[in-house]
């Protein structure tokens, strides 16, 4: 299993995307996003996605030569047509638009449609929070037909429909919640499949509606379960409406939905509209102190009470120095793509470290 420094991974990703026809600027944006996910310990949204994106480019589902287009700007509201560009490129524009709009109005709302997979929502929410705003972002979408079975069904009908909320802090990293409304992010099933590992109970049903521990069953017509039964299903429905229908991206079970698309709803909100900023920040610090002094559950091994985003922050601090482990399945898929693109990169010629 290779262990690779982030800078090396980034350079490899940029080289592959440029070879596929992307501009250096877009390749940098996408590569920054993928490698940052690996650094945060979220390999499900890291360079494992490179073969997926390259396949989408080859199928003309991602257009490498276009820029996202603002089609409406009215007050605090902006609508972006991604024109099928890289999802991360459109998401970066949405972040910048929300921050700029928030500075002028205190609140800004941006939607995106016609855009490919935008990656890890927590990345974008964190950027907005680091500019001093509370951020809410959600995205619907999936391959046509969906990947998640609605509660009470054994058929696909929904996307994994993640939600992220980030809270800014003055003296500590932002608090960042990033979660799928399915039992697990599809990328974690994909990562298990690449790694040749079984998956836990409660993640996936096979094409007959039976629980399974084989990740391949998801890709052979199975479905993900919703998170927490009817509760996750209810959240997912709301994401489909706000991020999908409201943005214009619609939903995976609509007629004419013929390729993977992320519909996006993003909101930035200045805390000072409602609360004195010092009181807001001090109260969060007090809240954290009180939560973390509660007695740990002895039934949970190595129990530690952490705030959302804390595990990712710790993983990044460690991996920036130690490097990122890449599973053999992902590494093999990337090698294959490099060969097809006639890319000779020094990293791929080295033995696994």
C-alpha positions in Angstrom: 0.0 0.0 0.0 1.7 3.2 -1.2 2.2 6.1 1.3 2.5 9.3 -0.6 3.0 12.9 0.4 0.2 15.3 -0.4 2.3 17.4 -2.7 3.2 14.4 -4.8 -0.5 13.3 -5.0 -1.5 16.8 -6.0 1.1 16.9 -8.8 0.0 13.5 -10.1 -3.7 14.5 -10.1 -3.0 17.8 -11.9 -0.9 16.0 -14.5 -3.7 13.5 -15.2 -6.4 16.1 -15.4 -4.4 18.3 -17.8 -3.7 15.2 -19.9 -7.4 14.7 -20.1 -8.0 18.2 -21.5 -8.5 20.3 -18.4 -6.9 23.7 -18.0 -4.1 24.0 -15.4 -6.4 26.2 -13.3 -9.3 23.8 -13.2 -6.9 20.8 -12.7 -5.4 22.6 -9.7 -8.9 23.4 -8.1 -10.0 19.8 -8.5 -6.7 18.3 -7.3 -6.6 20.6 -4.2 -10.1 19.4 -3.3 -9.4 15.7 -3.7 -6.1 15.7 -1.9 -7.5 17.8 0.9 -10.1 15.1 1.5 -7.4 12.5 1.7 -5.5 14.6 4.2 -8.7 15.0 6.3 -9.0 11.2 6.5 -11.9 11.1 4.2 -10.5 8.8 1.5 -14.0 8.2 0.1 -13.8 11.7 -1.4 -10.1 11.8 -2.2 -8.0 10.7 -5.2 -10.1 7.5 -5.4 -12.4 9.8 -7.4 -9.8 10.5 -10.1 -10.8 7.4 -12.3 -14.4 8.4 -11.9 -13.8 11.9 -13.1 -11.6 10.8 -15.9 -14.3 8.4 -17.1 -16.8 11.2 -16.9 -14.6 13.4 -19.1 -14.2 10.6 -21.6 -18.0 10.2 -21.7 -18.4 14.0 -22.1 -20.3 14.2 -18.8 -17.7 16.6 -17.6 -16.7 19.4 -19.9 -13.2 20.5 -19.3 -13.3 23.7 -21.4 -16.1 25.6 -19.8 -16.6 28.0 -16.9 -19.7 28.1 -14.6 -22.1 30.9 -15.5 -24.0 33.2 -13.2 -27.5 33.2 -14.7 -29.3 35.3 -12.0 -28.1 37.7 -9.3 -30.8 39.5 -7.4 -30.2 40.9 -3.9 -28.7 38.2 -1.8 -29.6 35.4 -4.3 -27.4 34.0 -7.0 -28.1 31.1 -9.5 -25.2 29.3 -11.2 -25.3 27.2 -14.3 -22.3 24.9 -14.1 -22.5 24.1 -17.8 -21.3 20.6 -16.8 -17.9 21.8 -15.6 -16.0 20.1 -12.9 -18.1 20.2 -9.7 -15.3 21.7 -7.6 -14.9 24.6 -10.0 -18.6 25.6 -9.7 -18.5 25.0 -6.0 -15.5 27.3 -5.6 -17.4 30.0 -7.4 -20.5 29.5 -5.2 -18.3 29.8 -2.1 -16.8 33.1 -3.4 -20.3 34.3 -4.3 -21.7 33.5 -0.9 -18.9 35.2 0.9 -19.1 38.3 -1.3 -22.9 38.5 -1.0 -22.7 37.9 2.7 -20.3 40.8 3.2 -22.8 43.1 1.5 -26.1 41.7 2.8 -25.3 39.7 5.9 -26.8 36.7 4.2 -26.4 35.1 0.8 -27.9 32.1 -1.0 -26.5 30.4 -4.1 -27.8 27.4 -6.1 -26.0 25.4 -8.7 -27.4 23.1 -11.4 -25.8 21.3 -14.4 -22.7 20.4 -12.6 -20.7 17.2 -11.9 -19.8 15.8 -8.5 -18.7 18.7 -6.3 -16.8 16.5 -3.8 -16.8 16.9 0.0 -19.3 19.4 1.2 -17.4 20.0 4.4 -14.6 21.6 2.4 -16.8 24.3 1.0 -18.7 24.9 4.3 -15.4 25.3 6.0 -14.2 27.9 3.5 -17.3 30.0 4.1 -17.0 29.6 7.9 -13.3 30.7 7.8 -14.6 33.9 6.2 -16.8 34.5 9.3 -20.1 33.1 8.2 -22.4 30.3 9.3 -22.7 28.0 6.3 -25.4 25.6 5.3 -24.9 23.5 2.1 -26.7 20.5 0.8 -26.6 18.7 -2.5 -28.8 16.1 -4.2 -28.2 14.0 -7.2 -26.7 10.7 -8.2 -26.5 8.5 -11.2 -29.9 8.2 -13.0 -32.4 6.4 -10.8 -30.6 7.2 -7.6 -28.6 5.0 -5.2 -30.7 5.1 -2.0 -33.9 3.3 -1.3 -36.6 5.4 0.3 -37.7 4.2 3.7 -40.2 1.3 3.1 -38.9 0.5 -0.4 -36.3 -1.9 -1.7 -35.8 0.1 -4.9 -33.5 3.0 -5.5 -35.0 6.5 -5.8 -32.8 9.0 -4.0 -29.3 10.3 -4.0 -27.0 10.1 -0.9 -28.0 13.8 -0.4 -25.4 15.1 2.0 -25.8 18.1 4.3 -23.0 20.2 5.8 -23.2 23.0 8.4 -20.2 25.0 9.5 -19.9 27.4 12.4 -17.1 30.0 12.4 -14.8 30.4 15.5 -12.3 33.1 16.2 -9.6 31.1 18.1 -10.2 27.5 17.0 -11.0 25.7 13.7 -14.6 25.9 12.5 -17.2 23.4 13.7 -18.1 21.4 10.6 -20.8 18.8 10.4 -20.7 16.9 7.1 -23.0 13.9 6.7 -24.9 11.9 4.1 -28.6 11.3 4.6 -28.0 7.7 3.5 -26.7 5.2 6.0 -23.2 5.9 4.6 -21.6 7.9 1.8 -21.5 6.0 -1.4 -17.7 6.7 -1.6 -17.2 4.6 1.5 -18.8 1.6 -0.2 -16.7 2.3 -3.3 -13.6 2.5 -1.1 -14.4 -0.8 0.5 -14.9 -2.3 -2.9 -11.6 -1.0 -4.2 -9.9 -2.3 -1.0 -11.5 -5.8 -1.3 -13.2 -5.4 2.1 -16.7 -6.3 3.4 -19.0 -3.5 4.6 -20.8 -3.4 7.9 -24.4 -4.4 8.4 -27.0 -1.7 7.6 -25.2 0.0 4.7 -26.5 -1.8 1.6 -29.2 -4.1 0.4 -28.8 -6.2 -2.7 -31.0 -6.0 -5.8 -33.5 -8.3 -4.2 -33.8 -6.0 -1.1 -31.8 -8.3 1.2 -29.1 -6.9 3.6 -25.6 -7.6 2.3 -22.0 -7.1 3.4 -20.6 -7.3 -0.1 -20.0 -3.7 -1.4 -20.2 -4.9 -5.1 -23.9 -5.6 -4.5 -24.5 -1.9 -4.6 -23.1 -1.6 -8.1 -25.0 -4.7 -9.2 -28.4 -3.1 -8.8 -28.6 -2.9 -5.0 -29.3 0.2 -2.9 -28.1 2.1 0.1 -30.3 2.3 3.2 -31.4 5.7 4.4 -29.8 7.0 7.6 -31.8 6.2 10.7 -34.7 4.8 8.7 -37.6 7.3 8.3 -35.6 10.2 9.7 -32.8 10.1 7.2 -35.4 9.5 4.5 -37.3 12.6 5.5 -34.1 14.7 5.4 -33.2 13.3 2.0 -36.6 14.3 0.6 -36.0 17.9 1.8 -32.6 17.9 0.1 -34.1 16.7 -3.1 -36.5 19.6 -3.1 -34.1 22.4 -1.9 -31.0 21.4 -3.7 -32.5 19.6 -6.7 -35.9 21.0 -7.6 -35.3 24.6 -6.4 -31.9 24.8 -8.2 -33.3 23.3 -11.4 -31.2 20.2 -11.3 -34.3 18.1 -10.5 -34.0 14.6 -9.1 -32.5 11.2 -10.2 -35.9 9.6 -10.8 -37.3 12.3 -13.1 -37.5 11.6 -16.9 -34.6 13.1 -18.8 -32.2 12.8 -15.8 -29.5 10.9 -17.8 -26.2 11.6 -16.1 -24.7 12.2 -12.6 -25.5 15.7 -11.5 -25.3 17.6 -8.2 -27.9 20.2 -7.5 -26.6 22.5 -4.8 -28.1 24.8 -2.2 -25.6 27.0 -0.3 -26.3 29.7 2.3 -23.9 32.0 4.2 -25.2 33.9 7.3 -23.4 36.5 9.4 -23.8 35.7 13.1 -23.8 39.3 14.1 -27.2 39.7 12.4 -28.6 38.0 15.5 -26.0 37.9 18.2 -23.1 40.0 19.5 -20.0 38.3 18.0 -18.1 38.2 21.2 -21.1 36.7 23.0 -21.6 34.2 20.2 -18.0 33.0 20.3 -17.6 32.9 24.0 -20.9 31.0 24.3 -19.7 28.4 21.9 -16.4 28.0 23.9 -18.4 27.5 27.1 -20.7 25.1 25.3 -17.8 23.0 24.1 -16.2 23.0 27.6 -19.3 21.8 29.2 -20.0 19.1 26.6 -16.4 17.8 26.9 -16.5 17.5 30.7 -19.4 15.0 30.5 -18.5 11.5 31.5 -17.4 9.3 28.6 -19.3 6.1 27.8 -17.2 3.2 29.1 -19.0 0.9 26.6 -17.3 2.7 23.7 -13.6 1.7 23.2 -11.3 4.7 23.6 -14.3 7.0 24.0 -13.6 10.7 23.6 -16.1 13.5 23.2 -15.3 15.5 20.1 -17.0 18.3 18.2 -17.9 17.9 14.5 -14.9 18.5 12.3 -12.4 17.6 15.0 -11.5 14.2 13.7 -10.8 15.6 10.3 -8.6 18.4 11.7 -6.6 15.9 13.7 -6.2 13.6 10.7 -5.0 16.5 8.5 -2.4 17.5 11.1 -1.0 14.0 11.1 -1.2 13.2 7.3 0.4 16.4 6.3 3.6 15.1 7.8 3.2 11.3 7.5 1.7 11.1 4.1 -1.5 9.5 2.7 -2.0 5.7 2.4 -3.5 4.8 -0.9 -5.3 1.4 -1.2 -4.0 -0.9 -3.9 -7.4 -0.9 -5.8 -7.3 2.9 -6.1 -3.6 2.9 -7.0 -4.1 0.3 -9.7 -7.0 2.2 -11.2 -5.0 5.4 -11.3 -2.0 3.5 -12.9 -4.4 2.2 -15.6 -5.8 5.7 -16.3 -2.3 7.1 -16.6 -1.4 4.4 -19.1 -4.4 5.2 -21.2 -3.6 8.9 -21.1 0.1 8.2 -21.9 1.1 9.9 -18.7 4.6 9.0 -17.4 4.8 10.4 -13.9 7.7 9.6 -11.5 5.3 8.7 -8.7 3.8 5.9 -10.7 7.2 4.4 -11.6 8.2 4.0 -8.0 7.6 0.9 -6.0 4.9 1.1 -3.3 6.3 2.6 -0.2 
